Amino acid sequence: MEHIPDGMHYEGMLIRPPSEANSILLQATVGCSHNKCTFCVTYKDKRFRIKDDETLLSDLRFASHYCKRQDRLFIMDGDALIMPQKRLVWLLDKIREMVPWVRRVGLYANAKSVRMKTDEELIELRNKGLGIAYYGVESGDAETLKRIHKGSTPETLVEQGRRLKSAGIKLSVTVLLGIAGKSRSLEHARATGELLTEMDPNYVGALTVIVIPGTELWEEEQRGAFEIPDVNGFLRELREMIAHTQLTGGLFFSNHASNYLPIKARLPQDREKTLALIDRALAGEVSLKPEWMRAL
């Protein structure tokens, strides 16, 4: 008789993209292999590792019995694409075998983890069911990327993002409003829009930075080396970024819990309408999310 597990094996703080809110959440890796970004506290309490096969199989057995209404699956933690190709292919095969109704598998990726895969390996992952990669870019500004210890240059970010998309994997790029501070806000916005134009992702998700105690960014703020924009500063940055983003039909979202102004725009069709909405918000004619409702 088959043993049905009591639940899924989760460790520490868990995050997933807003669009994966109703997905099966499978924690295949614990933590983040980079774990050096100055603004992020999510994985500081975790030493990076890949979970053993039996734990993953146990979680899939649980999902096979109790998650039959969920047709998407998201592989956590921070950069599951870093898993060795054979292990990741094995996991995708097991997902297809044990929860065959799942139509799309997603995961987080960064430039390092993409660079470690050949073009053929990325295509193999696509053929095995990997449908979307959420790709953390944060900024297109080289100075900002260096300051936040992202570990990538704008050129590398563009190159590896384009490789994901070329492999047939949908590309959802995350950028971070406010991460350059007040002093470099508009430079960051313009450079990020230009990077997005060159990469041409399927989706862009703009989050708004929240300075978390215990992070290096918080320490910078405490000693006066970093000043976060005010609400109108965030809106001007968002406007500048969208004004410099030319996509061939991609969606630009700012619907994360951290954002003051929710936006869903298909670019280029909705550009002027979206810029006009931001202008109205800057003029005080549009209600913004109150501070107490914002969250990571």
C-alpha positions in Angstrom: 0.0 0.0 0.0 1.4 3.4 -1.0 2.4 5.7 1.8 0.9 9.2 1.4 3.0 11.9 3.1 1.4 14.2 5.6 2.6 17.3 3.7 5.3 19.0 1.7 8.8 19.6 3.1 9.4 23.3 3.4 12.4 25.0 5.0 12.7 28.7 6.0 11.2 31.7 4.3 9.6 30.9 1.0 9.0 33.3 -1.9 7.4 32.9 -5.3 6.3 35.2 -8.1 2.8 36.7 -7.9 1.8 34.8 -11.0 2.6 31.5 -9.2 0.2 32.2 -6.3 -1.9 29.1 -7.2 0.9 26.8 -8.2 2.2 23.7 -6.6 5.3 24.9 -4.7 8.1 22.3 -4.8 11.2 23.3 -2.9 14.0 21.5 -4.7 16.9 23.7 -3.5 17.3 25.4 -0.2 18.6 29.0 -0.3 20.4 30.8 -3.0 23.8 29.9 -4.5 24.7 33.6 -4.9 23.2 35.0 -1.7 25.2 38.3 -1.8 22.7 40.9 -3.0 22.8 43.8 -0.6 19.0 44.3 -0.6 17.9 40.6 0.0 17.4 39.0 3.4 15.3 36.0 2.1 18.0 33.3 2.2 20.4 34.7 4.7 19.5 31.9 7.3 20.0 29.1 4.7 23.1 27.4 3.5 22.5 26.6 -0.1 22.0 22.9 -1.0 20.0 20.7 -3.3 17.5 18.4 -1.6 17.8 14.6 -1.8 15.8 12.6 -4.3 13.6 10.9 -1.7 12.4 14.2 -0.2 11.5 15.4 -3.7 9.7 12.2 -4.5 7.8 12.4 -1.2 6.6 16.0 -2.0 5.5 14.9 -5.5 3.6 12.0 -4.0 1.8 14.4 -1.7 1.1 16.7 -4.7 -0.2 13.8 -6.8 -2.9 13.2 -4.2 -3.8 16.7 -2.9 -2.9 19.1 -5.7 -5.0 17.8 -8.6 -6.7 21.2 -9.2 -3.3 23.0 -9.7 -2.0 22.8 -13.2 1.2 24.8 -12.7 4.2 24.0 -10.6 7.0 26.3 -9.4 10.4 24.9 -8.3 12.0 26.8 -5.4 14.2 28.2 -3.9 16.2 31.2 -5.2 17.8 29.8 -8.3 16.8 26.2 -9.0 18.2 26.4 -12.5 21.6 26.0 -10.8 20.9 22.3 -10.3 23.1 20.0 -12.4 21.4 19.2 -15.7 21.0 15.5 -15.0 19.2 16.2 -11.6 17.0 18.8 -13.1 16.0 16.6 -16.1 15.3 13.8 -13.6 13.1 16.1 -11.6 11.2 17.4 -14.6 10.6 13.7 -15.7 9.3 12.9 -12.3 7.0 15.9 -12.4 5.6 14.8 -15.7 5.2 11.2 -14.4 3.7 11.9 -11.0 1.6 15.1 -11.6 0.9 14.7 -15.4 -1.9 17.3 -15.3 0.7 20.1 -14.7 0.9 22.2 -17.9 3.7 24.5 -16.9 6.8 24.3 -14.7 8.6 27.5 -13.6 11.6 28.5 -11.6 13.9 31.3 -10.7 17.1 31.8 -12.7 20.1 34.2 -12.7 22.8 34.9 -15.2 25.2 32.5 -13.5 22.8 29.5 -13.6 21.9 30.2 -17.2 25.5 30.5 -18.3 26.2 27.1 -16.8 23.8 25.5 -19.3 24.6 25.0 -23.0 22.0 26.0 -25.6 21.2 22.3 -26.1 20.6 21.8 -22.4 18.2 24.8 -22.2 16.3 23.3 -25.1 16.2 19.9 -23.4 14.8 21.6 -20.2 12.1 23.3 -22.4 11.2 19.9 -24.0 11.0 18.3 -20.5 8.4 20.9 -19.4 10.2 24.0 -18.2 7.9 26.7 -19.5 9.0 29.9 -17.8 12.0 31.3 -16.0 11.8 34.3 -13.6 15.1 36.1 -14.2 16.3 38.5 -11.6 17.9 41.6 -13.3 17.1 44.4 -10.8 18.9 47.1 -12.8 20.4 47.8 -16.2 22.8 50.3 -14.7 26.3 48.9 -14.4 27.2 51.1 -11.4 24.1 50.0 -9.5 24.6 46.3 -10.3 28.1 46.6 -8.9 27.0 48.4 -5.8 24.3 45.9 -4.9 26.7 42.9 -5.5 24.5 41.4 -8.2 27.5 39.6 -9.7 26.6 40.4 -13.3 27.1 43.1 -15.9 24.3 44.5 -18.0 25.8 42.8 -21.1 25.9 39.4 -19.3 22.3 39.8 -18.1 21.1 40.6 -21.7 23.1 37.7 -23.2 21.9 35.1 -20.8 18.3 36.3 -20.8 18.2 36.1 -24.6 19.5 32.6 -24.5 16.6 31.5 -22.3 14.1 33.1 -24.7 15.9 31.6 -27.7 15.5 28.1 -26.1 11.7 28.6 -26.1 11.4 29.2 -22.4 9.2 32.2 -21.5 11.3 34.9 -20.0 9.9 36.9 -17.0 12.4 39.6 -15.9 12.3 41.2 -12.5 13.5 44.8 -12.0 13.7 46.8 -8.8 12.4 50.4 -8.5 14.4 52.5 -6.0 17.5 50.2 -5.8 19.8 52.9 -7.1 18.6 55.4 -4.5 17.6 59.0 -5.0 20.9 60.0 -6.4 20.9 57.7 -9.4 17.2 57.0 -9.8 16.6 58.2 -13.3 19.9 56.9 -14.7 18.9 53.4 -13.3 15.4 53.8 -14.8 16.7 54.7 -18.3 19.5 52.0 -18.3 17.0 49.4 -17.2 14.5 50.4 -19.9 17.3 50.1 -22.5 18.4 46.7 -21.1 14.8 45.5 -21.3 14.5 46.7 -24.9 17.6 44.8 -25.9 16.5 41.6 -24.0 12.9 41.8 -25.1 11.4 39.5 -22.5 7.8 38.1 -22.5 7.1 39.7 -19.1 8.6 42.4 -16.9 7.8 42.5 -13.2 8.7 45.8 -11.5 9.0 45.5 -7.7 9.6 48.4 -5.4 12.6 48.2 -3.0 11.8 47.9 0.7 14.8 48.4 2.9 14.9 45.5 5.4 16.8 45.7 8.7 19.8 43.4 8.8 20.6 43.8 5.1 23.7 45.6 3.7 21.4 48.1 2.1 19.8 48.9 5.5 23.3 49.5 6.9 24.1 51.8 4.0 20.9 53.7 4.7 21.7 54.0 8.4 25.1 55.6 7.7 23.7 57.9 5.1 25.2 56.2 2.0 21.8 55.3 0.6 18.7 57.4 0.4 15.5 55.8 -0.8 13.3 57.8 -3.2 10.0 59.1 -1.9 6.7 58.0 -3.4 6.8 60.5 -6.2 10.4 59.5 -6.8 9.3 55.9 -7.3 6.6 57.0 -9.7 9.0 59.2 -11.7 11.4 56.3 -11.9 8.6 53.9 -13.1 7.6 56.5 -15.7 11.1 56.9 -17.0 11.7 53.1 -17.2 8.5 52.5 -19.2 9.3 55.4 -21.5 12.6 53.8 -22.4 11.3 50.2 -22.7 10.5 49.0 -26.2 9.1 45.5 -26.2 7.7 43.5 -29.2 4.4 42.8 -27.4 5.6 41.9 -23.9 3.6 42.6 -20.7 4.9 45.1 -18.1 3.6 44.6 -14.6 3.9 46.4 -11.3 1.3 44.3 -9.4 3.6 43.1 -6.6 2.7 43.8 -3.0 5.6 46.2 -2.7 4.3 48.6 -5.4 2.4 51.8 -4.8 0.7 51.9 -8.2 -0.5 48.6 -9.8 0.1 48.6 -13.6 -0.5 46.0 -16.3 0.5 47.2 -19.7 1.2 45.6 -23.0 4.0 47.4 -24.7 4.1 49.2 -27.0 0.3 49.4 -27.4 -0.4 50.6 -23.8 2.6 52.9 -23.4 0.9 56.3 -23.8 -2.1 55.3 -21.7 0.2 54.0 -18.9 2.4 57.1 -18.9 -0.7 59.2 -18.6 -1.9 57.1 -15.7 1.5 57.7 -13.9 1.2 61.4 -14.7 -2.2 61.5 -13.0 -0.8 59.7 -10.0 2.0 62.2 -9.8 -0.6 65.0 -9.9 -2.5 63.3 -7.0 -5.4 62.3 -9.1 -5.0 58.5 -8.6 -5.2 56.6 -5.3 -1.9 54.8 -4.3 -1.4 51.8 -2.1 -1.0 53.1 1.5 2.4 52.3 3.2 0.9 49.9 5.7 -0.4 47.6 2.9 3.0 47.3 1.2 4.9 44.0 1.7 7.6 41.8 0.2 
